[in-house]
Amino acid sequence: MKKAIIAAKDLCKSFAHNGGQVHIIQNVDLEIYEGDFTIIMGSSGSGKSTLLYALSGMDQATSGRVEIEDKNITEMNERELAKLRHTRLGFVFQQINLVSNLTLFENVAVPGYLNKDRSSAEVNETADKLLEKMGILSIKTQLPSQCSGGEQQRCAIARALINSPAIVFADEPTGALNRRNTTEVLDLFTLCNQEGQSILMVTHDLRAALRASRLLYLEDGKIIGELTLPPYTPETEKNRETQVNSWLASMHWEKEATYGHNIIN
């Protein structure tokens, strides 16, 4: 039986608007399992990113409960949440958010230095190994502005992994990348998952969805569908695409949303 890394119960997120309440996430019950590559899909405005942020503790839910590794994060104060995010969680965003005046190596290593359980020498070694794994060790002394978008995102993945997180959260990580860089980044996410890394990703990108071991569909703040897939291999991609497209059609996902600008550029 799979072990749940994240468990949400009756999770809600609302915003005040024009004297009323706008309900973004509505009574979500959800478990995210260890070792899975879980992807949340849904139309724009369905609440995907809001759910991701609530599950990761980056945003506070209006009501309900979220546990990460059996710890109730809805009862944690900001200091406790910050420590959890730093030591047990990794984050990759569409905007990438590398520090512009730090080299690629420094962007990866600095979060590791903040982990007092590890020596600087251990962090440096781990950073180099991650940069090598991401295929960017040879440019580790360059600044982000000297690198392509794909190279920057690979650095961001390495940064997310520096403290050996229990789970990596990814919010539209290929949304600003062209086709080639998208494939390279997805290959790295797939490799990390195949090596045991748990991943929870939000995406509009069908090509990203094909890498999932579990797909969830969100509509109006509620999970209305789920699809489980066998481990990804390039040889199975065409069959997976047929299966995922059929499932998305059953969810009434608009065809125009299936291929983002990163697919056709």
N, C-alpha and C positions, 0 to 999 in steps of 0.2 A: 504493500500500500504506500502511495506517495505521501511524503511529508510536506505539510503546508509551511512555507516560509512566511506568507502573509495571509491573514484571515480578517475579513471585514464582515461586520454584522450590522444590518439596518443602517447603512451609511447614507447620509444625506448632506447635501451642500446647497444652500440657498443664498440669494442676494436680495437686499432690499432695492426696490425700483419703483419710482412713482407712487410711493405710499403703499406698495404691495410687496409680495415676495415672488422672486423668480426661482424656480426649483431646477437646479442644474443636475444634481445627482439625487436619485429618489430610491431610498430603501434598498440599497445594493447589498446583497449577501454574496460573498466571493472568497475563494481560496486560490492562492497562487502557489504552485508546487515547486519544490526543490528540483533543480535540474531541467526545468521546462524552459522553452523559448516561447513565452506567451505574448501574443500580439492582440491589442485592442483596436478594433476598427469601428467605423461608423461615419455618418455624414458630418459635414461641418456643423458645429453647434450642438452636437449630440452629447458633449460633456466628457470626451475622451481625456483631454489633458487635465481637466479639473479632477477627474477620478484618479489619474496617475499621481497628481500632486497630493491629493488627500491620502492615498495609499502609502506614499513615501514620507509623509510628515512634513512636506514642504509647504503645505497649506492645511489649515485647520478645518476639519469637517464641522458642519453645523450641529450634527448629532450622529449618534452611532458609535461604533467601536472599531478600531484597527489594531491588530496585533502583528508585530514583526518579530519572528523568532520567539514567539510566546510572550513577548513584552507588550503591554498595552500602551501604545504611543499616544493615545488620546488623553492619557493621564499624566504625560510627561510635561515638564516645563521646558522653556526654550533652550536652556543650557543642556538639559538631558537629550533633547531632540537633536541639537547641534552635534553632540558627541556621537549619537547613534548614526547620523548621516555621514559623519566624517570617518567613523571606524568600520561600519558594517554595510554601508550603502554606496553605490556608485551612480553617477549621473552623466548622461550624454544628451545634449540639446541640439536642436536645429541651428541655433545661433552660434554654437561651438564655444564661445566665451573663453578663449585662451587669453592669458594676460599678455598684452601686446609688447611690453618691454622685457619679457622673459623669453629665453630660448625654449625650444621644444623640450629639451631635457629638463630645464628648470620648471616648466609648466607641469611636467609629470612628477618630478621629485618633490617639489615643495609641499604638496599635501601629505606626502610620506614623512617628511621631516617633522610635521606636526603630530605625528603618532609617536608618543613618547616610549612606546614599547619596542621600538626598533632603532638601531644605530644608523648614523648617516651612511656608513659604509654599506650596510644592508640595503638601505633605500636606494643608494646609487646603483648598486648591482641589479636590483629589481627593476629600476627605471631603464637601465640599458637593455635588459632582457625584454622588457615590454616594447621598447622602441624597435628593437630588432624584430620581434614578433610582428609588429605593425609595418615593418618594411621601411622605417624612416630613421634607423640608427645613424646612417651616413650623413644625415642633415640635422642632427640633434643640436648643433650649435647655432642653427638659423633661428631668426625671429619668425613669429607667425606670418608677418607681412611679406616675408620672403618665400612663403610656401603656398602651394595650391590649396583650394578648399578641401580636397580629398586628403591631402597630407595633414592639414590642420585637424580634420575630424578624426583621423587615425590617432593623432596625438591626444585628442580628447578622450578617445576610448582607452588609451594607455593610462591617462590620468585617472579615469574612472576605476581602473583595476589596481592601482598602486597599493592600496591597503587591503587587497584580497577581500572584496565585499561579498556579503552573502547573496546579494542580488544587484543587478545593474538596471536602472530605470533609464529608458531612452524615449525622448519626446521628438518625434519626426526627425530622426537623425540624418536621413537622406534628403530631406525636403529642399535643401539649398544646393544639392550636388547634381552634376551632370551624370549621364548614363554610365560612363566608365567608372567614375569615382563612386557612384552608388553601388555598383557591383563589387568593387574592392572593399568598401566598408561593410557591405552585407556578408561578404566572404569572411571577414574578420569576426563579425558577430557570430556567424555560424560556427567558426572554428572555436571561439571561446565557449560557446554553448556545448559543443561536442566534447570539450575538455572538462565539462562539469559546471560551467558558470550559469547560474540562473539569470534569466533576462525577462524584463517586462517592458514592452515597447508599444507606443502609440504611433500609428502611421495611416496615411492615405494610400500608400504605395503598394500596389499589388505585388511587385517584385519582392518587397520586404515581407509581405504576408506569406509568400511561398516558402520562406525559411522557418516558419513557425512550427512548433510541435502542438500548439494549442491556439486556436483563434477564438476570440470573443467579439460579439457584435453588440454595440451600444446604440440605443435609440431613445431619445428624450430622457436621458439620464438613467435608463434601465437596461440591464443586460437581457437581450431577447434571443440570443443564439450562441451556440458553441460548436466548434468543429475541432476534433482531435486528428492529428496527422502523424504518420511515422517519421523517423528521422530523415532530414533532407539529404539528398545527394543530387549532383547535377544531372544524373541519368534519369531521375524521377521528376524533373522539373516540369516537363510538359504535361504529364499525367496530373501532377499537383495543381498546375494552373487550371486544367479543366475542372478538377474537383472544387478548387477554391472559387472559381468563377460561378459554378453552379450553386454553391452555398451562398455566395454573395447575392446572386440573383434571387434566391429564396428569401433573403433578408431585405429585398427591394433596394439594394444599393444602386445608386445611379451610375450608369456606365461611364459617364463623363468623369466621374471621380476616380475611376479605376487606374487611370494613367496620369500621374502628376507631371508637371513640367520637366522634372528631372528625367523622365523616361523618354521624352520626345526631343529633348535638346541634344 
